[in-house]
Amino acid sequence: MSDILHIVGGGMAGSEAAWQAAHMGIDVVIHEMRPKVETFAHKTGNLGEMVCSNSFRSDDSEQNAVGLLHWEMRAANGLIMSCADQNRLPAGGALAVDRDPFAETVTARLMAHPRISVSYEEISTLPDDGNWIFATGPLTSAGLGTAIAAETGAEALAFFDAIAPIVYFDSIDMSRAWMQSRYDKGETEAERTAYLNCPMDRDQYEAFIDALLAADKTEFHEGETATYFDGCLPIEVMAERGRETLRHGPMKPVGLTNPHQPDVKAHAVVQLRRDNALGTLYNIVGFQTKMKYGAQTEVLRMIPGLENASFARLGGIHRNTFLNSPTLLDGQMRLKSRPNVRFAGQITGVEGYVESAAMGLLAGRMAAGEILGHPVATPPGTTASGALITHISGGAEAKTFQPMNVNFGLFPPVQGLKGGRRGRKDRYQAYTDRAKADWLGWLEQTALDVA
Ligand SMILES: Cc1cc2nc3c(=O)[nH]c(=O)nc-3n(C[C@H](O)[C@H](O)[C@H](O)COP(=O)(O)OP(=O)(O)OC[C@H]3O[C@@H](n4cnc5c(N)ncnc54)[C@H](O)[C@@H]3O)c2cc1C
């Protein structure tokens, strides 16, 4: 088998993967379809182009999970972070970058590397041999999308996300909410109590519908269409169709008894379902929405039990090609059915520039390690990079899998620390201290592996 690593897509993930593998001594070819084939969001032929906002979000590596991911990538000689730092703009605690010079820097540094070459072409098949990383992102070309769906089965490749908001379990007021599946259905106690229920009386429901209808909504991007709505209507669109629609849909109050008020029949019930194996995250069932983030938190905190909710991620609906990674990928990001093919970036079901680049960093190192005959271990789940890869390759619920930002809910809890809002600062500090030590240990161990 050839020792060359082929990377399809020169965005955040593909660029980082190429850089990491080349630094481990591997020859890399990046296959990038732009500028020959365009997407509706990219504007240039540059590698590492940012398609929308120019922010890499928080740069706080002690209290913020995305800031921690920055730290980990910097410690691992990350190209994307280095180019972001070089083109940084003032933005308070956030890392904002000057987008065109940023992408020009990424392109120039990749082009200048003696082990990296770029071939401007669209790849539309999954190859049978050779070493490949597919990092084609949310706007993967149609031809390649068809080839991937043929391999994985159409139901395992989505073309749009429909993200329901996700809440940290420890921020839910359980003196108002309770655990119960409708009609107590299920063989085991865990199944009979699989849902977390938040009840509303008539006045609360009416006020909620008013707020939903009045909330600011995000417009669709050019090139996005609303045809994908069937089966995943945003809650505000349901409310627009009639004030009772939600009560007959995701908020129906049937088959449930509130143990806090057994004699009172709820007018509507919002249900949340566990989102990860750790049980730290719950998604609000059927609550995909195009409400703007500010409006969304305000409206959702009107739900009894969620008054003080902290959100691991807010809802949205976007054009987004992504795999059902928990069923398709192994812990090395290889396609189980075709292990010479890895995936990286947003197509694996992470969300955001930083998370995508981080998955590129891991895929690049893992692919290079395999070619060198020194496998690179999956990083521990206590690190930000490890928590993400653990989530997408099996920690997440496969049935309801939707793209995920990095957040502390993905980390195994640190024992012995106070829960809730009061203990948050100490808890986050403990997560990030542990992550940094474990990440440095992993870097050292994997560097020895390939020495
Ligand atoms: C409209 C829109 C707005 C977004 N806004 C934000 C935002 O504000 N902040 C944020 O953090 N994230 C945002 N995202 C998500 C963003 O796309 C990702 O965070 C990030 O760019 C993903 O990195 P990636 O490397 O996986 O994909 P990309 O950066 O998109 O890179 C994929 C590359 O693959 C190429 N490609 C696709 N198919 C083929 C093929 N068949 N052959 C060869 N090359 C191919 C593409 O041209 C592209 O260069 C947005 C996404 C979209 C679609």
The ligand as an ORCA input file, in Angstrom:
! r2SCAN-3c Opt
* xyz 0 1
  C     -23.617     28.507      5.980
  C     -22.750     28.032      7.086
  C     -22.390     28.899      8.095
  C     -21.557     28.458      9.151
  N     -21.188     29.344     10.117
  C     -20.321     28.956     11.100
  C     -19.860     29.883     12.087
  O     -20.234     31.038     12.072
  N     -19.009     29.440     13.045
  C     -18.566     28.161     13.069
  O     -17.758     27.826     13.969
  N     -18.980     27.262     12.151
  C     -19.840     27.623     11.170
  N     -20.282     26.733     10.223
  C     -19.836     25.393     10.302
  C     -18.524     25.358      9.543
  O     -18.733     25.006      8.227
  C     -17.591     24.443     10.193
  O     -17.444     24.864     11.493
  C     -16.217     24.296      9.574
  O     -15.981     25.060      8.437
  C     -16.152     22.853      9.230
  O     -14.849     22.519      8.887
  P     -14.640     21.336      7.894
  O     -13.191     21.277      7.588
  O     -15.289     20.120      8.407
  O     -15.452     21.767      6.584
  P     -15.123     22.995      5.601
  O     -14.362     24.044      6.301
  O     -16.398     23.358      4.938
  O     -14.151     22.336      4.543
  C     -14.591     21.321      3.673
  C     -13.867     21.482      2.346
  O     -14.152     20.357      1.517
  C     -14.332     20.812      0.185
  N     -15.099     19.762     -0.491
  C     -16.411     19.423     -0.317
  N     -16.718     18.352     -1.092
  C     -15.593     18.026     -1.772
  C     -15.275     16.998     -2.709
  N     -16.184     16.108     -3.114
  N     -14.020     16.938     -3.238
  C     -13.071     17.838     -2.833
  N     -13.321     18.829     -1.949
  C     -14.562     18.916     -1.406
  C     -15.012     22.152      0.361
  O     -14.810     22.966     -0.779
  C     -14.307     22.716      1.591
  O     -13.176     23.468      1.261
  C     -21.108     27.131      9.173
  C     -21.483     26.264      8.146
  C     -22.292     26.690      7.114
  C     -22.671     25.730      6.022
*
